[in-house]
């Protein structure tokens, strides 16, 4: 997204308001009432469609576990959400030399499991929480795009990465111009709502997605339509509308509430920037890091980079 628009939206909302609204949103989303962590743990079919499984995160987790099995390995999980990264890192047997710190704004951190090798603390990842370059790995999974100035937040995270360390993050992929326009128009109405009201609205998007999935028929696009961002191919009705016109997520492996979470997470956070891959690669170049790996799915980009020793 254009840097001018990022700055314009940032200055339209005071930072204290961003912190309050983001905390309220994710306290609802990751709170005990919805208990997304337990749902994902008990439903591997649901977990399998998450970007956290589809992007190279499992490979990175394996690398960290191998290193932490033989030597001290520190991890900063910036915006740790419902604690899924640590759950994956600590699968039995937990690597003996793993040192993990997870930071997030929401109030649900106290519900996460206590572990001798993990610390969860409430904090704002846009700020430099740790003064020195101390972490072997800095992870920020699907969260930079929810901060007021993602590029600046990324720079802040890099300052806490040890020389020779690895930073990995994912961020929203830019959609077709029609999706971008409808998403922003709907977000402008939903973002000002309180979390409970917005979560109730999210159900309407889930119902629409479900009903469209149950609609027979296919949509055939004969040629690429690059101006519209539409690729040639055959689509289901919901797939076509979802991909190019309107986010209305639904998955039959999810409960109603947990389908609602996905739509709630798209429409209600104060910020939700989307990017082309080359835009976020530029962040890495700007910080003097070595790009190691990228991957892109429809929803998100994944990037992994190393800091010089």
C-alpha positions as CSV (number, residue, x, y, z in Angstrom):
1,X,0.0,0.0,0.0
2,X,1.2,3.5,-0.8
3,X,3.3,5.0,2.0
4,X,1.4,8.2,1.9
5,X,-1.9,6.4,2.7
6,X,-0.2,4.5,5.5
7,X,1.0,7.8,7.1
8,X,-2.4,9.4,6.5
9,X,-4.3,6.7,8.3
10,X,-1.7,6.5,11.0
11,X,-2.0,10.2,12.0
12,X,-5.9,10.0,11.8
13,X,-5.8,7.7,14.8
14,X,-3.9,8.4,18.0
15,X,-1.6,5.6,19.1
16,X,-3.4,5.2,22.4
17,X,-6.6,4.6,20.5
18,X,-4.9,2.1,18.3
19,X,-3.6,0.2,21.3
20,X,-7.0,0.3,23.0
21,X,-8.9,-0.9,20.0
22,X,-6.4,-3.6,19.0
23,X,-6.3,-4.9,22.5
24,X,-10.1,-5.0,22.7
25,X,-10.3,-6.8,19.4
26,X,-7.8,-9.5,20.1
27,X,-9.0,-9.9,23.7
28,X,-12.3,-11.0,22.1
29,X,-10.7,-13.0,19.3
30,X,-8.2,-15.0,21.4
31,X,-10.2,-14.9,24.6
32,X,-11.4,-17.9,26.7
33,X,-15.0,-17.6,25.5
34,X,-14.1,-18.5,21.9
35,X,-11.1,-20.6,22.9
36,X,-9.6,-20.8,19.4
37,X,-6.5,-22.4,20.7
38,X,-8.3,-25.5,21.9
39,X,-10.5,-25.6,18.8
40,X,-7.4,-25.7,16.6
41,X,-5.7,-28.3,18.8
42,X,-8.7,-30.6,18.6
43,X,-9.5,-30.1,14.9
44,X,-6.4,-30.8,12.7
45,X,-8.5,-30.4,9.5
46,X,-9.3,-26.9,10.5
47,X,-5.7,-26.1,11.4
48,X,-4.5,-27.4,8.0
49,X,-6.2,-24.5,6.1
50,X,-4.6,-21.8,8.2
51,X,-1.8,-19.7,6.6
52,X,0.3,-20.7,9.6
53,X,0.3,-24.3,8.1
54,X,0.2,-23.5,4.4
55,X,3.2,-21.1,4.4
56,X,6.7,-22.3,5.4
57,X,6.2,-21.7,9.1
58,X,6.4,-25.5,9.9
59,X,9.8,-25.6,8.2
60,X,11.0,-22.7,10.2
61,X,9.7,-24.3,13.4
62,X,11.5,-27.5,12.6
63,X,14.8,-25.5,12.1
64,X,14.4,-23.7,15.4
65,X,13.6,-27.0,17.3
66,X,16.7,-28.7,15.8
67,X,18.9,-25.8,16.8
68,X,17.4,-25.5,20.3
69,X,18.0,-29.3,20.8
70,X,21.7,-28.7,20.9
71,X,22.4,-25.0,21.9
72,X,20.7,-22.0,23.5
73,X,18.2,-20.5,21.1
74,X,16.1,-17.5,21.9
75,X,12.8,-16.6,20.1
76,X,10.8,-13.4,20.2
77,X,7.3,-14.1,19.0
78,X,6.0,-10.6,18.3
79,X,2.1,-10.5,18.5
80,X,2.0,-14.1,19.7
81,X,-1.8,-14.3,19.4
82,X,-3.3,-17.5,20.9
83,X,0.2,-19.0,21.4
84,X,0.3,-21.3,18.5
85,X,3.9,-20.7,17.6
86,X,5.0,-21.9,21.1
87,X,2.7,-24.8,20.9
88,X,4.4,-25.9,17.7
89,X,7.9,-25.2,19.1
90,X,7.3,-27.1,22.3
91,X,5.8,-30.3,20.9
92,X,7.1,-33.2,23.1
93,X,10.0,-33.5,23.5
94,X,10.4,-29.8,24.0
95,X,14.0,-28.7,22.9
96,X,15.9,-28.3,26.1
97,X,17.7,-25.0,25.1
98,X,14.7,-23.2,23.8
99,X,14.0,-19.7,25.4
100,X,10.8,-18.2,24.2
101,X,9.1,-14.8,24.8
102,X,5.7,-14.0,23.4
103,X,4.4,-10.5,23.4
104,X,0.9,-9.2,22.5
105,X,-1.6,-6.5,23.4
106,X,-4.6,-8.6,24.3
107,X,-5.8,-9.7,27.7
108,X,-5.9,-13.4,27.0
109,X,-2.2,-14.1,27.6
110,X,-3.0,-15.3,31.1
111,X,-5.0,-18.1,29.6
112,X,-2.0,-19.6,27.8
113,X,-0.3,-22.6,29.3
114,X,2.5,-21.9,31.7
115,X,5.8,-23.5,30.7
116,X,9.3,-23.2,32.3
117,X,10.8,-22.2,28.9
118,X,8.2,-19.7,27.9
119,X,7.3,-16.1,29.0
120,X,4.2,-14.4,27.8
121,X,3.9,-10.6,28.4
122,X,1.5,-7.9,27.4
123,X,3.2,-5.2,25.3
124,X,3.1,-3.2,22.1
125,X,5.3,-4.6,19.4
126,X,5.5,-1.3,17.6
127,X,7.8,-0.2,20.5
128,X,11.3,-1.5,21.2
129,X,10.5,-3.8,24.1
130,X,14.0,-5.3,24.4
131,X,16.9,-2.9,24.5
132,X,19.6,-5.1,23.0
133,X,20.1,-7.3,19.9
134,X,19.4,-10.5,21.7
135,X,17.2,-12.9,19.8
136,X,18.3,-15.7,17.5
137,X,14.8,-15.6,15.9
138,X,12.2,-12.9,15.7
139,X,8.9,-14.1,14.5
140,X,5.9,-11.9,13.5
141,X,3.1,-14.1,12.1
142,X,0.3,-12.2,10.4
143,X,0.5,-9.1,12.6
144,X,2.7,-6.4,11.0
145,X,-0.2,-5.4,8.7
146,X,-2.3,-4.6,11.8
147,X,0.1,-2.0,13.1
148,X,-0.2,1.7,12.2
149,X,3.1,1.8,10.3
150,X,4.2,-1.7,9.4
151,X,7.5,-0.7,7.8
152,X,8.5,1.1,11.0
153,X,7.4,-1.8,13.2
154,X,9.5,-4.1,11.1
155,X,12.5,-1.9,11.6
156,X,11.9,-2.0,15.3
157,X,11.8,-5.8,15.3
158,X,15.0,-5.9,13.4
159,X,16.8,-3.9,16.1
160,X,16.0,-6.7,18.6
161,X,17.5,-9.4,16.3
162,X,20.9,-10.7,17.2
163,X,23.7,-10.6,14.6
164,X,23.4,-13.8,12.5
165,X,19.8,-14.1,13.6
166,X,16.7,-14.8,11.5
167,X,13.6,-12.8,11.2
168,X,10.4,-14.3,9.7
169,X,7.1,-12.6,9.1
170,X,3.9,-12.8,7.1
171,X,1.6,-10.1,5.9
172,X,-1.6,-9.7,3.9
173,X,-1.4,-10.1,0.1
174,X,-3.0,-7.4,-2.0
175,X,-6.3,-8.5,-3.6
176,X,-8.1,-7.5,-6.8
177,X,-9.1,-3.8,-7.1
178,X,-12.7,-4.8,-6.5
179,X,-11.9,-6.8,-3.3
180,X,-9.7,-3.9,-2.1
181,X,-12.5,-1.4,-2.6
182,X,-15.2,-3.5,-1.0
183,X,-12.9,-4.5,1.9
184,X,-12.0,-0.9,2.7
185,X,-15.6,0.3,2.4
186,X,-16.9,-2.4,4.8
187,X,-14.0,-1.9,7.2
188,X,-14.8,1.8,7.4
189,X,-18.2,0.9,8.8
190,X,-17.0,-2.0,11.1
191,X,-13.8,-0.7,12.6
192,X,-15.5,1.9,14.7
193,X,-17.8,-0.7,16.3
194,X,-17.1,-2.2,19.7
195,X,-15.7,-5.7,19.5
196,X,-18.9,-7.6,20.5
197,X,-21.0,-5.7,17.9
198,X,-18.4,-6.3,15.2
199,X,-18.2,-10.0,16.0
200,X,-22.0,-10.2,15.6
201,X,-21.8,-8.6,12.2
202,X,-19.1,-11.1,11.2
203,X,-21.7,-13.9,11.3
204,X,-23.5,-12.3,8.3
205,X,-20.3,-12.8,6.2
206,X,-20.0,-16.4,7.3
207,X,-23.6,-17.1,6.4
208,X,-23.1,-15.5,3.0
209,X,-20.0,-17.6,2.5
210,X,-21.8,-20.8,3.5
211,X,-24.8,-20.1,1.3
212,X,-22.6,-19.3,-1.7
213,X,-20.6,-22.5,-1.2
214,X,-23.9,-24.4,-1.3
215,X,-24.9,-22.7,-4.6
216,X,-24.6,-25.0,-7.6
217,X,-22.8,-24.0,-10.8
218,X,-19.4,-22.8,-12.0
219,X,-18.1,-19.5,-13.3
220,X,-15.9,-19.8,-16.3
221,X,-13.5,-16.9,-17.1
222,X,-12.0,-17.5,-20.6
223,X,-9.1,-15.0,-20.5
224,X,-6.9,-13.3,-17.9
225,X,-8.3,-9.9,-17.0
226,X,-5.2,-8.2,-15.7
227,X,-6.7,-4.7,-15.1
228,X,-9.4,-6.4,-12.9
229,X,-6.9,-8.7,-11.3
230,X,-8.9,-11.8,-12.4
231,X,-7.2,-14.9,-13.7
232,X,-8.7,-17.2,-16.3
233,X,-10.1,-20.4,-15.0
234,X,-13.2,-22.2,-13.6
235,X,-14.5,-21.1,-10.2
236,X,-17.1,-22.1,-7.7
237,X,-19.6,-19.3,-7.0
238,X,-18.3,-18.6,-3.5
239,X,-14.6,-19.0,-4.6
240,X,-15.0,-16.4,-7.3
241,X,-16.9,-13.8,-5.2
242,X,-14.5,-14.4,-2.3
243,X,-11.3,-14.1,-4.3
244,X,-12.2,-11.1,-6.4
245,X,-15.1,-9.2,-4.8
246,X,-15.9,-9.7,-1.2
247,X,-14.4,-11.5,1.8
248,X,-17.1,-13.9,3.0
249,X,-15.1,-16.8,4.6
250,X,-16.6,-20.1,5.5
251,X,-15.2,-23.5,6.0
252,X,-17.3,-26.6,7.0
253,X,-14.5,-27.8,9.3
254,X,-15.0,-24.7,11.4
255,X,-17.8,-24.1,13.9
256,X,-20.0,-21.0,13.3
257,X,-18.1,-19.0,15.9
258,X,-14.8,-20.0,14.5
259,X,-15.7,-19.1,11.0
260,X,-16.9,-15.8,12.3
261,X,-13.4,-15.3,13.9
262,X,-11.8,-15.3,10.4
263,X,-14.2,-12.6,9.1
264,X,-14.0,-10.6,12.3
265,X,-10.2,-10.6,12.0
266,X,-10.4,-9.2,8.5
267,X,-12.9,-6.4,9.0
268,X,-12.5,-5.1,12.6
269,X,-8.9,-4.5,13.5
270,X,-8.0,-0.7,13.2
271,X,-5.4,-1.4,10.5
272,X,-5.2,-4.2,7.9
273,X,-2.8,-3.2,5.2
274,X,-2.3,-5.4,2.1
275,X,0.9,-5.6,0.0
276,X,2.5,-6.8,-3.2
277,X,5.5,-9.0,-2.5
278,X,8.0,-6.6,-3.8
279,X,6.8,-3.9,-1.4
280,X,7.7,-6.0,1.6
281,X,10.9,-7.3,0.1
282,X,11.9,-3.6,0.0
283,X,11.6,-3.5,3.9
284,X,14.2,-6.3,4.1
285,X,16.6,-4.5,1.7
286,X,16.1,-1.2,3.6
287,X,17.3,-2.9,6.8
288,X,20.4,-4.4,5.1
289,X,19.2,-8.0,5.7
290,X,19.8,-11.0,3.4
291,X,16.5,-12.4,2.0
292,X,16.5,-16.1,2.5
293,X,13.0,-17.3,1.5
294,X,9.7,-16.0,0.3
295,X,6.4,-17.8,-0.3
296,X,3.0,-16.5,-1.3
297,X,-0.5,-17.9,-1.1
298,X,-3.7,-16.0,-1.9
299,X,-4.1,-14.7,1.6
300,X,-0.6,-13.8,2.7
301,X,3.1,-13.5,1.9
302,X,5.8,-15.2,4.0
303,X,9.4,-13.7,4.2
304,X,12.5,-14.9,6.0
305,X,15.7,-13.0,6.2
306,X,19.0,-13.1,8.1
307,X,21.0,-10.3,9.8
308,X,24.7,-10.1,9.1
309,X,27.1,-11.2,11.8
